[in-house]
Amino acid sequence: MTEKTTGASYAAAGVDIEAGDRAVELMKEWVKKTQRPEVLGGLGGFAGLFDASALKRYERPLLASATDGVGTKVDIARRLGVYDTIGHDLVAMVMDDIVVCGAEPLFMTDYICVGKVHPERVAAIVKGIAEGCVLAGCALVGGETAEHPGLLGPDDFDVAGAGTGVVEYDRLLGADRIRTGDAVIAMASSGLHSNGYSLVRHVLLDRAGMSLDQHVEELGRTLGEELLEPTKIYSLDCLALTRTAEVHAYSHITGGGLAANLARVIPDHLHATVDRTTWSPGAIFDLVGKAGQVERLELEKTLNMGVGMMAVVPQESVEVALTALADRGVDAWVAGEILDRGDHTEGATLTGTYAV
């Protein structure tokens, strides 16, 4: 007679190991597309392996690392049931931080936390991460999918990632290279990117009562499509620019807005001014402002206002830089300049009124 089991089990507690194994099988083909020649082994090991002998070509290699997530934008993906774009956002948040110092992205790992493993859903998320890695030029060498029943609802999830890059010591970009008279070049964002979604969701969904499937004339598409627009990945564009023109610094415009992020790379004795009249933020920024009666300064310290990356270059490199970016399909323009600090207490300020 077969003994009947009445004890507790992992499955009874809500963790489905078989579903996790199925998710791994589904994601393997996407991870394979990100491989660089330095990557050893395949998906499924305890650790991702990257052949560090590739760094021998550097005289003094500096490793750059970053980690990030995509915030409450994941709630929009969950509500819409669209999971294959959020990974682009994750790669952008991590790798565009790394490229700011001039580093080449090498590899990243991801962490996906779910209330219940739906294999196809997890695979779709990883598909997006893998596609983002291809756009950033890095390998996805591993990750973790964790099932947390009881802490997260069956459809809830979150994503995070960590990345590593490398830059030659004497090519490190940053504040010490910036000089008075340098130009500040702005690169257009693809929309909201992955910051400020707590404000955006509160304003548009809660206060204004808009629905994600609602077509918004000024956006030219549904609200959900606009809010899920993937974050632009600038990594390869920035690396190409540093090979073409002299670049002193980059600033990735994320949480905190344009002025605060630009100030992070400005030395204490200098000041960056950015002229709002040089561009017009996209319709989504105006929509958030009007729907929530959000003051301009509040918008600017929360959202990117249409600028996702900034480069600080010497005046003699401006035309070469703009041409190089245009050749790569990046919408860019001179938005400001570097001055002596004077009486300014902050590293960067915005002036003027946005173009209509």
C-alpha positions as CSV (number, residue, x, y, z in Angstrom):
1,M,0.0,0.0,0.0
2,T,1.3,3.5,-0.9
3,E,1.8,5.7,2.0
4,K,-0.2,8.9,1.8
5,T,1.8,12.1,2.2
6,T,0.2,14.8,4.4
7,G,3.2,16.9,5.2
8,A,3.9,20.4,3.9
9,S,5.7,20.9,0.6
10,Y,7.4,23.7,-1.3
11,A,4.7,23.4,-4.0
12,A,1.9,23.7,-1.4
13,A,3.7,26.8,-0.1
14,G,3.3,28.4,-3.5
15,V,6.7,27.8,-5.2
16,D,6.5,25.9,-8.5
17,I,10.0,24.5,-9.3
18,E,8.8,22.9,-12.5
19,A,7.5,26.2,-13.8
20,G,10.8,27.8,-13.0
21,D,12.7,25.2,-15.0
22,R,10.3,25.7,-17.9
23,A,11.0,29.4,-17.8
24,V,14.7,28.8,-18.0
25,E,14.3,26.6,-21.1
26,L,12.2,29.3,-22.8
27,M,14.7,32.1,-22.1
28,K,17.8,30.2,-23.3
29,E,17.4,31.2,-27.0
30,W,17.2,34.9,-26.1
31,V,20.2,34.8,-23.8
32,K,22.2,33.1,-26.5
33,K,21.7,36.1,-28.8
34,T,23.6,38.4,-26.4
35,Q,26.8,36.3,-26.2
36,R,30.2,38.0,-26.7
37,P,33.3,35.9,-27.5
38,E,34.5,36.4,-23.9
39,V,31.6,34.6,-22.4
40,L,32.2,31.0,-21.3
41,G,29.6,28.4,-20.5
42,G,25.9,28.7,-20.9
43,L,22.8,29.5,-19.0
44,G,22.1,27.4,-15.9
45,G,25.4,27.5,-14.0
46,F,25.7,29.0,-10.6
47,A,27.7,32.0,-12.0
48,G,28.2,33.6,-15.3
49,L,31.8,33.4,-16.6
50,F,33.6,36.2,-18.6
51,D,37.1,35.7,-19.8
52,A,39.1,38.6,-18.2
53,S,42.1,37.9,-20.4
54,A,40.3,40.1,-22.9
55,L,41.3,43.0,-20.7
56,K,45.0,42.5,-21.4
57,R,44.8,44.9,-24.3
58,Y,44.2,47.6,-21.8
59,E,47.2,49.3,-20.2
60,R,45.3,50.2,-17.0
61,P,41.7,48.8,-17.2
62,L,39.2,50.3,-14.8
63,L,36.0,48.2,-14.2
64,A,32.8,50.2,-13.9
65,S,29.7,48.7,-12.3
66,A,26.1,49.8,-11.8
67,T,22.9,48.4,-10.6
68,D,19.3,49.6,-11.1
69,G,15.7,48.7,-11.7
70,V,12.8,50.3,-13.7
71,G,10.6,51.4,-10.8
72,T,6.9,51.4,-10.9
73,K,6.8,51.3,-14.7
74,V,6.5,47.5,-14.1
75,D,2.9,48.2,-13.0
76,I,2.0,49.5,-16.4
77,A,3.5,46.4,-18.0
78,R,1.5,44.2,-15.6
79,R,-1.8,46.1,-16.2
80,L,-1.4,45.8,-20.0
81,G,0.0,42.3,-19.9
82,V,2.9,43.4,-22.1
83,Y,6.2,42.0,-20.8
84,D,8.7,42.1,-23.6
85,T,9.6,45.8,-23.5
86,I,10.4,46.3,-19.8
87,G,13.8,44.6,-20.2
88,H,14.9,47.3,-22.6
89,D,14.3,49.8,-19.8
90,L,16.4,47.7,-17.4
91,V,19.4,47.5,-19.7
92,A,19.2,51.2,-20.4
93,M,19.1,52.1,-16.7
94,V,22.2,50.0,-16.0
95,M,24.3,50.3,-19.0
96,D,23.8,54.0,-19.8
97,D,25.0,54.7,-16.3
98,I,28.1,52.7,-17.0
99,V,28.9,54.4,-20.4
100,V,28.8,57.9,-18.7
101,C,32.4,57.4,-17.5
102,G,33.4,56.3,-21.0
103,A,33.3,52.5,-20.2
104,E,32.4,49.9,-22.7
105,P,29.5,47.7,-21.4
106,L,30.7,44.1,-21.0
107,F,28.1,42.0,-19.3
108,M,25.1,42.1,-17.0
109,T,23.0,39.9,-14.8
110,D,19.3,40.2,-14.0
111,Y,17.0,39.5,-11.0
112,I,13.3,38.9,-11.7
113,C,11.1,38.5,-8.6
114,V,7.5,37.3,-9.2
115,G,4.5,36.3,-7.1
116,K,4.0,33.2,-9.3
117,V,6.1,31.9,-12.1
118,H,4.4,32.1,-15.4
119,P,7.1,30.6,-17.7
120,E,6.0,32.5,-20.8
121,R,5.8,35.8,-18.9
122,V,9.3,35.4,-17.4
123,A,10.7,34.4,-20.8
124,A,9.1,37.5,-22.4
125,I,10.8,39.7,-19.7
126,V,14.2,38.1,-20.4
127,K,13.6,38.4,-24.2
128,G,13.4,42.2,-23.6
129,I,16.5,42.2,-21.5
130,A,18.4,40.2,-24.1
131,E,17.3,42.5,-26.9
132,G,18.4,45.5,-24.8
133,C,21.8,43.9,-24.2
134,V,22.3,43.5,-27.9
135,L,21.5,47.2,-28.3
136,A,24.0,48.1,-25.6
137,G,26.7,45.7,-26.9
138,C,26.9,43.6,-23.7
139,A,26.3,40.0,-22.8
140,L,23.6,38.7,-20.5
141,V,25.7,36.1,-18.5
142,G,23.1,35.0,-16.0
143,G,20.4,36.0,-13.5
144,E,17.9,34.8,-11.0
145,T,14.1,34.3,-11.1
146,A,12.7,34.2,-7.6
147,E,9.1,33.2,-6.7
148,H,7.7,35.0,-3.6
149,P,4.2,33.8,-2.9
150,G,2.5,35.6,-0.1
151,L,4.7,38.7,-0.5
152,L,3.7,39.4,-4.1
153,G,0.4,38.7,-5.8
154,P,0.3,36.0,-8.5
155,D,0.6,38.7,-11.3
156,D,3.0,41.0,-9.5
157,F,6.7,41.2,-10.4
158,D,9.8,43.4,-10.3
159,V,13.1,43.4,-12.1
160,A,16.6,44.6,-11.3
161,G,20.0,44.2,-12.9
162,A,23.7,44.8,-12.4
163,G,26.2,45.4,-15.1
164,T,30.0,45.7,-15.6
165,G,32.0,47.7,-18.1
166,V,35.6,48.6,-18.7
167,V,37.5,51.9,-19.6
168,E,41.1,52.7,-20.0
169,Y,42.4,54.8,-17.1
170,D,43.6,57.7,-19.3
171,R,40.3,57.8,-21.2
172,L,38.1,58.0,-18.1
173,L,35.5,60.8,-18.6
174,G,34.2,63.1,-15.9
175,A,34.3,66.4,-14.0
176,D,38.0,66.8,-14.1
177,R,38.0,67.1,-17.9
178,I,35.4,69.9,-18.1
179,R,36.5,73.4,-18.9
180,T,35.0,76.9,-19.1
181,G,33.4,77.4,-22.5
182,D,32.6,73.7,-23.2
183,A,29.3,73.1,-24.9
184,V,26.5,71.0,-23.5
185,I,24.9,68.7,-26.1
186,A,21.5,67.2,-25.4
187,M,20.3,63.9,-26.8
188,A,16.6,63.4,-27.2
189,S,14.8,60.9,-25.0
190,S,12.3,58.4,-26.4
191,G,9.7,59.6,-23.8
192,L,9.4,59.2,-20.1
193,H,12.1,56.5,-20.0
194,S,11.9,54.8,-16.6
195,N,11.6,57.6,-14.1
196,G,8.8,59.4,-12.4
197,Y,6.2,56.8,-12.9
198,S,4.8,57.1,-9.4
199,L,4.0,60.7,-10.2
200,V,2.8,59.8,-13.8
201,R,0.5,57.0,-12.6
202,H,-0.9,59.1,-9.8
203,V,-1.7,62.1,-12.1
204,L,-2.9,60.3,-15.2
205,L,-4.6,57.2,-13.8
206,D,-5.7,58.2,-10.3
207,R,-6.4,61.9,-10.5
208,A,-7.4,62.3,-14.2
209,G,-9.0,58.9,-14.4
210,M,-7.5,58.0,-17.8
211,S,-7.4,54.4,-18.9
212,L,-4.4,52.8,-20.5
213,D,-6.3,51.7,-23.6
214,Q,-7.6,55.2,-24.1
215,H,-6.4,56.8,-27.4
216,V,-4.9,60.2,-26.7
217,E,-4.9,62.5,-29.7
218,E,-1.9,64.6,-28.8
219,L,0.1,61.4,-28.3
220,G,-1.0,59.8,-31.5
221,R,-1.6,56.5,-29.7
222,T,-3.0,54.9,-26.6
223,L,-1.8,56.1,-23.2
224,G,-0.6,52.6,-22.5
225,E,1.6,52.5,-25.6
226,E,3.1,55.8,-24.7
227,L,3.8,54.8,-21.1
228,L,5.5,51.5,-22.2
229,E,7.7,53.2,-24.8
230,P,11.1,51.6,-24.1
231,T,13.9,53.7,-22.7
232,K,16.4,54.7,-25.3
233,I,19.8,52.9,-25.0
234,Y,22.6,55.3,-25.7
235,S,25.6,53.1,-24.9
236,L,26.9,52.4,-28.4
237,D,26.1,55.9,-29.5
238,C,28.1,57.4,-26.7
239,L,31.0,55.0,-27.3
240,A,31.0,55.9,-31.0
241,L,31.0,59.6,-30.2
242,T,34.0,59.3,-28.0
243,R,35.9,57.6,-30.9
244,T,34.9,60.4,-33.3
245,A,35.1,63.6,-31.2
246,E,36.6,64.8,-28.0
247,V,34.2,64.3,-25.2
248,H,34.8,65.5,-21.6
249,A,31.8,64.1,-19.8
250,Y,28.4,62.5,-20.2
251,S,25.3,62.7,-17.9
252,H,22.5,60.1,-17.9
253,I,19.3,62.0,-17.2
254,T,17.3,59.7,-14.8
255,G,15.7,60.2,-11.4
256,G,16.1,63.7,-10.2
257,G,15.8,65.4,-13.6
258,L,18.0,67.2,-16.0
259,A,19.7,69.8,-13.8
260,A,20.4,67.5,-10.9
261,N,21.9,64.8,-13.0
262,L,24.0,67.2,-15.1
263,A,25.3,68.8,-11.9
264,R,26.8,65.4,-10.8
265,V,29.5,65.8,-13.5
266,I,30.2,69.5,-13.1
267,P,33.3,70.4,-11.0
268,D,32.8,72.7,-8.0
269,H,34.3,75.8,-9.6
270,L,32.1,75.6,-12.8
271,H,28.5,75.9,-13.6
272,A,26.3,74.5,-16.5
273,T,23.5,76.5,-17.9
274,V,20.9,74.8,-20.1
275,D,18.6,76.8,-22.3
276,R,15.0,75.5,-22.4
277,T,14.4,77.5,-25.6
278,T,16.5,75.0,-27.6
279,W,13.9,72.2,-27.5
280,S,10.3,71.4,-27.0
281,P,9.5,68.5,-24.6
282,G,7.2,65.8,-26.0
283,A,3.5,65.8,-25.6
284,I,3.5,63.4,-22.7
285,F,5.3,65.9,-20.4
286,D,2.7,68.6,-21.2
287,L,-0.1,66.0,-20.6
288,V,1.3,65.1,-17.1
289,G,1.8,68.8,-16.2
290,K,-1.7,69.9,-17.2
291,A,-3.6,66.8,-16.0
292,G,-2.0,67.1,-12.5
293,Q,-1.5,70.8,-12.4
294,V,2.1,70.0,-11.7
295,E,4.4,73.0,-11.5
296,R,7.3,73.2,-14.1
297,L,10.0,72.9,-11.4
298,E,8.3,69.8,-10.0
299,L,8.2,68.2,-13.5
300,E,11.8,69.1,-14.1
301,K,13.1,67.5,-10.9
302,T,11.0,64.3,-11.6
303,L,11.0,63.7,-15.4
304,N,13.7,64.0,-18.1
305,M,11.6,66.6,-20.1
306,G,12.7,65.1,-23.4
307,V,16.4,64.8,-22.8
308,G,17.8,61.3,-22.0
309,M,21.6,61.9,-22.2
310,M,23.9,64.9,-22.3
311,A,27.5,65.3,-23.5
312,V,29.9,68.0,-22.5
313,V,32.4,68.7,-25.3
314,P,34.9,71.5,-26.2
315,Q,33.5,74.1,-28.6
316,E,35.8,72.9,-31.4
317,S,34.2,69.4,-31.3
318,V,30.6,70.5,-31.5
319,E,30.0,70.2,-35.2
320,V,31.8,66.9,-35.4
321,A,29.8,65.6,-32.4
322,L,26.5,66.6,-33.8
323,T,27.3,65.1,-37.2
324,A,28.4,61.9,-35.6
325,L,25.2,61.6,-33.6
326,A,23.0,62.5,-36.6
327,D,24.7,59.8,-38.6
328,R,23.7,57.3,-35.9
329,G,20.1,58.5,-35.9
330,V,20.4,60.4,-32.6
331,D,18.4,63.6,-32.4
332,A,20.9,66.0,-30.7
333,W,21.5,69.7,-30.3
334,V,23.5,72.3,-28.4
335,A,21.5,73.1,-25.3
336,G,23.9,74.9,-23.0
337,E,27.4,75.8,-22.0
338,I,29.9,75.6,-19.1
339,L,30.7,78.9,-17.2
340,D,32.6,79.8,-14.1
341,R,30.6,79.1,-11.0
342,G,30.3,82.7,-9.9
343,D,27.4,83.3,-7.5
344,H,25.6,80.0,-8.4
345,T,25.2,77.6,-5.6
346,E,24.1,74.7,-7.8
347,G,26.1,72.9,-10.5
348,A,23.5,73.3,-13.2
349,T,20.5,75.4,-13.9
350,L,17.8,75.7,-16.6
351,T,17.0,79.1,-18.2
352,G,14.4,80.4,-20.6
353,T,11.1,78.9,-21.6
354,Y,10.6,75.7,-23.6
355,A,10.1,76.2,-27.3
356,V,6.5,75.6,-28.6
